[in-house]
Amino acid sequence: MEKKLKKWQGWLLFLGTMVVVFVLGMLAASITERRAEIASVYNNKKVDIKGIEPRNEIFADNYPREYETWKETEQSDTQTLFNGSIAVDVLEARPNMVILWAGYAFAKDYETPRGHMHAVEDIWKTLRTGAPMTDAEGPQSSSCWTCKSPDVPRMMQSVGVENFYKSTWASMGREIVNPIGCADCHEPENMNLQISRPALIEAFERQGKDIKNASQQEMRSLVCAQCHVEYFFKGDSKYVTFPWDGGLTVENMEEYYDNIEFADYTHKLSKAPIIKAQHPDWEISQMGIHGQRGVSCADCHMPYKSEGGIKYSDHHIQSPLNMIDRTCQVCHRESEETLRNNVYERQIKANEVRNRLEDELARAHIEAAFAWEKGANDAQMKDVLKLLRQAQWRWDFGVASHGGSFHAPQEIQRILGNGLTRRYRLAWQQLKYWQT
C-alpha cells in the first residue's frame, strides 16, 4: 500500500524544487553572461597579430588584464623569508660559493633572480656575460640568450636554430631587446599555449614522446619547462640540450654527463671536472606531491583572478606566498600563517643541510689543491676528483632549483644528504693518500 505524502511535505518538496530550478537558472544566466563577455574580449580583437611577435606591448589592447599583470613583474620590492623579487648578492651572503665555482663565471657574479621584465636588462648587467664562462673558452655563445626573450624564436626562424646557437652572445645583442613575455608561451593568433623553444620538443622526441599530445593542464607547466630546467650547451655549436634521455633524477642526468665525458669547467683549485647545474625546477617539481597530483606551475605561480565576468591567469609570476588566498587555500583549508610556516619549515630544514654541504665542499676543494701542491699524482687523485664532482653536482642540483625545497622536500633532502655522504667518502680517500 502506497504511503501518501503529508500536505506540508508536498509543499516542502515543491519549494525545494523551485529553489533548485531558480539556482540552476541563475547559474545558466551567469555562464551565458560570462561567455558573452569573454567572447566580446577574445573575438573582437583590436589588433590582428600574426607570426612571431616579440613586442609585448602589441598584445596590450587585445589582452589588457593579462598585460597589466605581466607588467607587475617589474616590481623588485617583495621579500619572503629566503627569497623574493629583490636582487641579492648571493656571493656576498654565502662566500663559500666563490670557492665552489672557482674557474667559472658564476664565481664573478651571482644574484637572486628578479621578475621576467628584467630578463634582458639583468643579463646585460651581470659580470657573467661578455667574457668567457671559463678561462679556457673564447667568446660566449648566443645560447646564453635562449631563455631571455621572445626575440629568440624570431632570430631562430631568421637564421636557423643551429646558426643561432653558433653565434656569439655579443653579436645578437642588438636583436634581443624584448624581455620574456607573451610570444614565449602563446601562439599570437589565438593565444593557445605553445612551445617556442626547440630543446624541450627535442628532449621529448628522444624519449619517444610527442609533446603535441600534452593536455592543457600539462602545457601550463611545460611552457615553463622550456627554460626552468637543467640543460647544457652541447658540442662546438653550443646546442642547447636537456640531459633527460635516461630520466629526470639527479643520478640519471649524472650518468648522461658521465657517458659523454662532459664537464662545464675544470675547478681551478681541485682540478675536478665540475657539472654546473642550471635550474632544474620542472624536473624537481615532478618528483613532489603537487606535481604527482597534476598541479601545474601556473596553478601556484599564475593563479586565476576574476574581474567582472572574466576569469584570467594573473601574469604577475611570483611566489605563491604573496597570494596564499588564491594559491594554497584553493585546496588547503589551513590559515595563511600555518601554510606559510609549513613552507618556511621545509626551507629551513633543507638549508641546514645545504649550508653544511657548502662548508664541506669548500674545504674539500682547498684540501685537494693542497694535495696537488704536495705532489699528488693523477692516479692518487682520480677517486678524489670523482667524489668531488658527484658531491658538488648534488649540491648544485639541490640549490639551483627555485623553490625545490618546497616542490619536492624529501627529494631535495635526499640529494643534499647524498652529497654529504660523498664528501665523507672523499675524506677517507684523502686520508688514504696521506697515509701513503
VEXDREN-2710 file (C-alpha; in Angstrom, 1 decimal):
% VEXDREN-2710
k/r/px/py/pz
1/MET/0.0/0.0/0.0
2/GLU/1.5/3.3/-1.1
3/LYS/2.2/5.9/1.6
4/LYS/0.9/9.4/0.7
5/LEU/3.0/12.5/1.4
6/LYS/1.6/14.8/4.0
7/LYS/0.5/18.2/2.9
8/TRP/3.4/20.0/4.4
9/GLN/5.8/17.5/2.9
10/GLY/4.4/18.2/-0.6
11/TRP/4.8/21.9/-0.1
12/LEU/8.3/21.4/1.1
13/LEU/9.2/19.3/-1.9
14/PHE/7.6/21.9/-4.2
15/LEU/9.5/24.8/-2.7
16/GLY/12.7/22.8/-2.8
17/THR/12.3/22.1/-6.4
18/MET/11.6/25.7/-7.1
19/VAL/14.8/26.8/-5.3
20/VAL/16.8/24.3/-7.3
21/VAL/15.3/25.5/-10.6
22/PHE/16.0/29.1/-9.6
23/VAL/19.6/28.4/-8.7
24/LEU/20.2/26.5/-11.9
25/GLY/18.6/29.3/-13.9
26/MET/20.9/31.9/-12.2
27/LEU/23.9/29.6/-12.9
28/ALA/23.0/29.3/-16.6
29/ALA/22.5/33.1/-16.9
30/SER/25.8/33.7/-15.2
31/ILE/27.6/31.2/-17.5
32/THR/25.9/32.8/-20.6
33/GLU/26.9/36.3/-19.4
34/ARG/30.5/35.2/-18.8
35/ARG/30.7/33.5/-22.2
36/ALA/29.3/36.7/-23.8
37/GLU/31.8/38.9/-22.1
38/ILE/34.7/36.5/-22.9
39/ALA/33.6/36.4/-26.5
40/SER/33.5/40.2/-26.7
41/VAL/37.1/40.4/-25.4
42/TYR/38.7/37.5/-27.3
43/ASN/36.7/37.6/-30.6
44/ASN/36.6/41.3/-31.1
45/LYS/40.3/41.9/-31.0
46/LYS/41.6/45.4/-31.7
47/VAL/44.9/44.2/-33.2
48/ASP/45.4/41.4/-35.6
49/ILE/48.6/39.6/-34.5
50/LYS/50.2/37.0/-36.8
51/GLY/53.6/35.2/-36.9
52/ILE/56.2/35.7/-34.2
53/GLU/55.5/39.0/-32.5
54/PRO/58.2/39.6/-29.8
55/ARG/56.9/43.1/-28.8
56/ASN/54.9/42.5/-25.7
57/GLU/53.1/45.9/-25.8
58/ILE/51.4/44.8/-29.1
59/PHE/49.3/42.4/-27.1
60/ALA/48.1/45.0/-24.6
61/ASP/45.0/46.2/-26.5
62/ASN/43.7/42.7/-27.0
63/TYR/44.5/41.3/-23.6
64/PRO/44.7/44.3/-21.2
65/ARG/44.3/42.3/-17.9
66/GLU/47.0/39.8/-18.7
67/TYR/49.3/42.5/-20.0
68/GLU/48.9/44.8/-16.9
69/THR/49.6/41.9/-14.5
70/TRP/52.6/40.9/-16.6
71/LYS/54.0/44.4/-16.2
72/GLU/53.9/43.9/-12.5
73/THR/56.8/41.5/-12.8
74/GLU/58.9/44.7/-12.9
75/GLN/58.4/45.1/-9.2
76/SER/61.5/44.3/-7.2
77/ASP/60.5/45.0/-3.6
78/THR/58.9/41.8/-2.3
79/GLN/60.8/39.6/0.2
80/THR/59.9/36.3/1.7
81/LEU/62.0/34.5/4.4
82/PHE/64.6/33.3/2.0
83/ASN/63.9/35.0/-1.4
84/GLY/61.7/37.4/-3.2
85/SER/62.0/39.8/-6.2
86/ILE/64.9/41.8/-4.7
87/ALA/68.2/41.1/-6.3
88/VAL/70.5/39.9/-3.6
89/ASP/74.3/39.4/-4.0
90/VAL/74.5/35.7/-3.1
91/LEU/78.3/35.6/-3.3
92/GLU/78.4/38.2/-0.6
93/ALA/75.9/36.3/1.6
94/ARG/77.5/32.9/1.0
95/PRO/81.1/33.4/0.1
96/ASN/81.8/29.6/0.0
97/MET/80.2/29.7/-3.4
98/VAL/83.2/31.6/-4.8
99/ILE/85.3/28.7/-3.9
100/LEU/82.9/26.1/-5.2
101/TRP/82.7/27.9/-8.6
102/ALA/86.4/28.8/-8.8
103/GLY/87.4/29.0/-12.5
104/TYR/83.8/29.5/-13.7
105/ALA/81.9/32.8/-14.4
106/PHE/79.4/32.2/-11.6
107/ALA/82.3/33.0/-9.2
108/LYS/82.4/36.5/-10.6
109/ASP/78.7/37.4/-10.1
110/TYR/75.6/35.6/-8.8
111/GLU/72.4/37.4/-7.8
112/THR/69.0/36.1/-7.0
113/PRO/66.6/36.4/-10.0
114/ARG/64.2/39.3/-10.4
115/GLY/60.9/39.3/-12.4
116/HIS/60.6/38.4/-16.1
117/MET/60.6/42.1/-17.2
118/HIS/64.2/42.4/-16.1
119/ALA/65.4/39.3/-18.0
120/VAL/67.3/41.2/-20.8
121/GLU/68.4/44.0/-18.5
122/ASP/69.9/41.7/-16.0
123/ILE/71.8/39.5/-18.4
124/TRP/73.4/42.7/-19.8
125/LYS/74.3/43.8/-16.3
126/THR/75.8/40.6/-14.9
127/LEU/79.6/40.0/-15.0
128/ARG/79.0/36.5/-16.3
129/THR/78.2/37.7/-19.8
130/GLY/80.5/39.4/-22.3
131/ALA/83.6/37.5/-21.0
132/PRO/84.3/33.7/-21.4
133/MET/82.5/31.4/-19.0
134/THR/85.8/29.7/-18.2
135/ASP/89.5/30.6/-18.5
136/ALA/89.8/28.2/-21.4
137/GLU/86.9/29.4/-23.6
138/GLY/86.6/32.0/-26.2
139/PRO/83.6/34.5/-26.6
140/GLN/80.4/33.4/-25.1
141/SER/77.8/31.7/-27.2
142/SER/74.5/33.2/-28.2
143/SER/72.9/30.1/-26.5
144/CYS/73.0/32.2/-23.3
145/TRP/70.2/34.3/-24.8
146/THR/67.9/31.3/-25.3
147/CYS/65.5/31.8/-22.4
148/LYS/65.6/35.6/-22.1
149/SER/63.4/37.0/-24.8
150/PRO/60.6/36.3/-27.4
151/ASP/63.1/37.7/-29.9
152/VAL/65.0/34.4/-29.6
153/PRO/62.4/32.3/-31.6
154/ARG/62.3/35.2/-34.1
155/MET/66.0/35.0/-34.6
156/MET/66.0/31.2/-34.7
157/GLN/63.4/31.4/-37.5
158/SER/65.5/34.0/-39.3
159/VAL/69.0/32.4/-39.2
160/GLY/68.2/28.8/-38.2
161/VAL/68.4/27.1/-34.8
162/GLU/71.9/25.8/-35.0
163/ASN/73.3/29.0/-36.5
164/PHE/71.7/31.0/-33.7
165/TYR/73.5/28.8/-31.1
166/LYS/76.8/29.1/-33.0
167/SER/76.7/32.9/-32.9
168/THR/78.3/34.8/-30.2
169/TRP/76.4/36.4/-27.3
170/ALA/77.5/39.9/-28.3
171/SER/76.5/39.5/-32.0
172/MET/72.9/39.0/-31.0
173/GLY/72.8/41.9/-28.6
174/ARG/71.1/44.3/-31.0
175/GLU/68.4/41.8/-31.8
176/ILE/67.5/40.5/-28.3
177/VAL/65.7/43.5/-26.8
178/ASN/62.2/42.4/-25.6
179/PRO/62.0/40.7/-22.1
180/ILE/60.3/37.4/-21.5
181/GLY/56.7/37.8/-22.4
182/CYS/53.6/36.9/-24.4
183/ALA/55.0/35.1/-27.5
184/ASP/57.3/32.9/-25.4
185/CYS/54.3/30.9/-24.2
186/HIS/51.4/31.8/-26.6
187/GLU/50.6/31.5/-30.2
188/PRO/50.0/35.2/-31.2
189/GLU/47.0/34.4/-33.4
190/ASN/44.8/32.6/-30.8
191/MET/46.9/32.7/-27.5
192/ASN/46.9/28.9/-27.3
193/LEU/49.8/27.7/-25.2
194/GLN/52.8/26.8/-27.3
195/ILE/56.4/25.5/-27.0
196/SER/58.6/28.2/-28.7
197/ARG/62.0/26.7/-27.9
198/PRO/63.2/23.5/-29.7
199/ALA/65.2/22.0/-26.8
200/LEU/62.1/20.8/-25.0
201/ILE/60.5/19.3/-28.1
202/GLU/63.7/17.5/-28.9
203/ALA/64.1/16.2/-25.4
204/PHE/60.6/14.7/-25.6
205/GLU/61.3/13.2/-29.0
206/ARG/64.5/11.4/-27.8
207/GLN/62.4/9.8/-25.0
208/GLY/59.8/8.6/-27.6
209/LYS/57.2/11.2/-26.6
210/ASP/55.2/13.7/-28.7
211/ILE/54.8/17.0/-26.9
212/LYS/51.7/17.7/-29.1
213/ASN/49.9/15.1/-27.0
214/ALA/50.2/17.1/-23.8
215/SER/47.0/18.1/-22.2
216/GLN/46.1/21.8/-21.5
217/GLN/46.9/21.3/-17.8
218/GLU/50.3/19.8/-18.7
219/MET/51.0/22.7/-21.0
220/ARG/50.5/25.1/-18.1
221/SER/53.8/23.6/-16.8
222/LEU/55.6/22.7/-20.0
223/VAL/55.7/26.3/-21.2
224/CYS/57.7/27.0/-18.0
225/ALA/59.8/23.8/-18.6
226/GLN/61.2/25.4/-21.8
227/CYS/63.6/27.3/-19.5
228/HIS/63.2/26.3/-15.9
229/VAL/65.1/23.0/-16.4
230/GLU/68.6/21.6/-16.3
231/TYR/70.4/22.0/-19.7
232/PHE/73.8/22.2/-21.2
233/PHE/75.5/23.6/-24.4
234/LYS/76.4/20.5/-26.5
235/GLY/79.4/20.4/-28.8
236/ASP/81.2/23.1/-30.7
237/SER/77.9/24.7/-31.8
238/LYS/76.8/25.1/-28.1
239/TYR/73.5/23.5/-29.0
240/VAL/71.1/23.8/-26.0
241/THR/70.2/20.3/-24.9
242/PHE/68.3/18.8/-22.0
243/PRO/70.0/15.7/-20.5
244/TRP/66.8/13.7/-19.9
245/ASP/67.5/10.7/-22.2
246/GLY/67.8/8.3/-19.2
247/GLY/65.3/10.1/-16.9
248/LEU/64.8/13.2/-14.7
249/THR/66.6/12.3/-11.5
250/VAL/70.0/13.7/-10.4
251/GLU/71.5/10.2/-10.9
252/ASN/70.0/9.9/-14.4
253/MET/71.5/13.1/-15.6
254/GLU/74.8/12.5/-13.9
255/GLU/75.0/9.2/-15.8
256/TYR/74.2/11.0/-19.1
257/TYR/77.0/13.5/-18.5
258/ASP/79.5/10.8/-17.4
259/ASN/78.7/8.8/-20.6
260/ILE/79.7/11.7/-22.8
261/GLU/82.5/12.8/-20.5
262/PHE/81.0/16.3/-20.1
263/ALA/82.1/19.0/-17.7
264/ASP/81.1/22.6/-17.6
265/TYR/84.6/23.5/-16.3
266/THR/87.6/22.2/-14.5
267/HIS/87.8/23.5/-11.0
268/LYS/90.7/26.0/-10.6
269/LEU/91.8/24.7/-7.2
270/SER/90.9/21.0/-7.0
271/LYS/91.1/20.3/-10.8
272/ALA/87.8/18.3/-10.5
273/PRO/85.7/18.2/-13.7
274/ILE/82.5/20.0/-12.5
275/ILE/79.0/19.9/-13.8
276/LYS/77.2/23.2/-13.2
277/ALA/73.5/22.7/-12.6
278/GLN/71.3/25.3/-14.1
279/HIS/67.8/25.4/-12.5
280/PRO/66.0/22.0/-12.6
281/ASP/62.7/23.5/-11.4
282/TRP/60.4/21.4/-13.6
283/GLU/62.2/18.1/-13.0
284/ILE/62.2/18.5/-9.2
285/SER/58.5/19.7/-9.2
286/GLN/57.6/16.4/-11.0
287/MET/59.0/14.5/-8.0
288/GLY/56.9/16.2/-5.4
289/ILE/53.4/15.6/-4.3
290/HIS/51.9/18.6/-6.1
291/GLY/53.5/17.6/-9.4
292/GLN/52.5/14.0/-9.0
293/ARG/48.9/15.0/-8.5
294/GLY/48.7/17.2/-11.6
295/VAL/49.2/20.7/-10.0
296/SER/50.7/22.9/-12.7
297/CYS/53.3/25.7/-12.3
298/ALA/50.6/28.2/-13.3
299/ASP/48.2/27.0/-10.6
300/CYS/50.6/28.3/-8.0
301/HIS/52.6/31.0/-9.7
302/MET/49.9/32.4/-12.0
303/PRO/46.6/31.8/-10.2
304/TYR/43.3/32.8/-11.7
305/LYS/41.8/36.2/-11.0
306/SER/38.2/37.3/-11.7
307/GLU/37.2/40.7/-12.9
308/GLY/33.6/41.2/-13.8
309/GLY/32.7/38.1/-15.9
310/ILE/36.2/37.4/-16.9
311/LYS/38.4/34.8/-15.3
312/TYR/42.0/35.0/-16.3
313/SER/45.5/34.0/-15.2
314/ASP/47.4/36.5/-13.2
315/HIS/50.6/37.1/-15.2
316/HIS/52.5/38.6/-12.3
317/ILE/54.5/35.5/-11.9
318/GLN/55.8/35.4/-8.3
319/SER/56.0/33.4/-5.1
320/PRO/52.6/31.7/-4.2
321/LEU/53.3/33.0/-0.6
322/ASN/52.4/36.5/-1.8
323/MET/48.8/35.4/-2.7
324/ILE/48.0/32.4/-0.4
325/ASP/44.3/33.0/-0.7
326/ARG/44.4/32.3/-4.4
327/THR/47.0/29.6/-4.4
328/CYS/47.4/27.4/-1.3
329/GLN/43.9/28.0/0.1
330/VAL/42.2/26.9/-3.2
331/CYS/43.0/23.3/-2.0
332/HIS/44.1/23.6/1.7
333/ARG/41.9/24.9/4.5
334/GLU/44.5/25.9/7.0
335/SER/45.2/29.6/7.8
336/GLU/47.6/31.7/5.8
337/GLU/50.0/31.7/8.8
338/THR/50.0/27.9/9.1
339/LEU/50.5/27.4/5.3
340/ARG/53.3/30.0/5.2
341/ASN/55.1/28.4/8.1
342/ASN/54.8/25.0/6.5
343/VAL/56.8/26.3/3.6
344/TYR/59.3/28.0/5.8
345/GLU/59.8/24.8/7.8
346/ARG/60.7/22.9/4.7
347/GLN/63.1/25.6/3.5
348/ILE/64.8/25.9/6.9
349/LYS/65.5/22.2/7.1
350/ALA/66.8/22.0/3.6
351/ASN/69.0/25.0/4.0
352/GLU/70.5/23.5/7.2
353/VAL/71.8/20.5/5.1
354/ARG/72.7/22.8/2.2
355/ASN/74.9/25.1/4.4
356/ARG/76.7/22.1/5.9
357/LEU/77.4/20.7/2.4
358/GLU/78.7/24.1/1.2
359/ASP/81.1/24.3/4.0
360/GLU/82.4/20.7/3.5
361/LEU/82.7/21.2/-0.3
362/ALA/84.7/24.4/0.0
363/ARG/87.0/22.7/2.5
364/ALA/87.4/19.7/0.1
365/HIS/88.4/21.8/-2.8
366/ILE/91.1/23.5/-0.7
367/GLU/92.3/20.2/0.6
368/ALA/92.5/18.8/-2.9
369/ALA/94.5/21.8/-4.0
370/PHE/96.9/21.3/-1.1
371/ALA/97.3/17.6/-2.1
372/TRP/98.3/18.7/-5.7
373/GLU/100.7/21.2/-4.2
374/LYS/102.4/18.5/-2.1
375/GLY/103.0/16.2/-5.1
376/ALA/99.8/14.1/-5.5
377/ASN/99.6/12.4/-8.9
378/ASP/96.6/11.7/-11.2
379/ALA/96.2/8.1/-10.1
380/GLN/96.1/9.1/-6.4
381/MET/93.6/11.9/-7.1
382/LYS/91.3/10.1/-9.5
383/ASP/88.8/8.8/-7.0
384/VAL/89.0/12.1/-5.0
385/LEU/88.1/14.1/-8.1
386/LYS/85.2/11.8/-9.0
387/LEU/83.7/12.1/-5.5
388/LEU/84.1/15.9/-5.6
389/ARG/82.3/16.0/-8.9
390/GLN/79.5/13.9/-7.6
391/ALA/79.1/15.8/-4.3
392/GLN/79.1/19.2/-6.0
393/TRP/76.7/18.1/-8.6
394/ARG/74.2/17.1/-5.9
395/TRP/74.8/20.4/-4.0
396/ASP/74.3/22.5/-7.2
397/PHE/71.3/20.4/-8.3
398/GLY/69.6/20.9/-4.9
399/VAL/70.2/24.6/-4.5
400/ALA/69.9/25.9/-8.2
401/SER/66.3/24.9/-8.3
402/HIS/64.0/27.8/-7.4
403/GLY/61.6/26.5/-4.7
404/GLY/63.0/23.0/-4.8
405/SER/62.9/22.6/-1.0
406/PHE/59.1/23.0/-1.2
407/HIS/58.4/21.4/-4.6
408/ALA/59.9/18.1/-3.5
409/PRO/61.3/18.5/0.0
410/GLN/62.0/14.8/0.5
411/GLU/63.9/14.5/-2.8
412/ILE/65.9/17.7/-2.1
413/GLN/66.9/16.3/1.4
414/ARG/67.9/13.0/-0.2
415/ILE/70.0/14.7/-2.9
416/LEU/71.8/17.0/-0.4
417/GLY/72.3/14.1/2.0
418/ASN/73.9/12.0/-0.7
419/GLY/76.2/14.9/-1.4
420/LEU/77.3/14.9/2.2
421/THR/77.9/11.2/2.1
422/ARG/80.2/11.6/-0.9
423/ARG/82.1/14.3/0.9
424/TYR/82.8/12.0/3.8
425/ARG/83.9/9.2/1.4
426/LEU/86.1/11.8/-0.1
427/ALA/87.7/12.5/3.3
428/TRP/88.6/8.8/3.5
429/GLN/90.2/8.9/0.1
430/GLN/92.3/11.9/1.1
431/LEU/93.3/10.2/4.4
432/LYS/94.5/7.1/2.4
433/TYR/96.6/9.4/0.2
434/TRP/98.3/11.0/3.2
435/GLN/98.9/7.6/4.8
436/THR/100.8/6.5/1.6
END
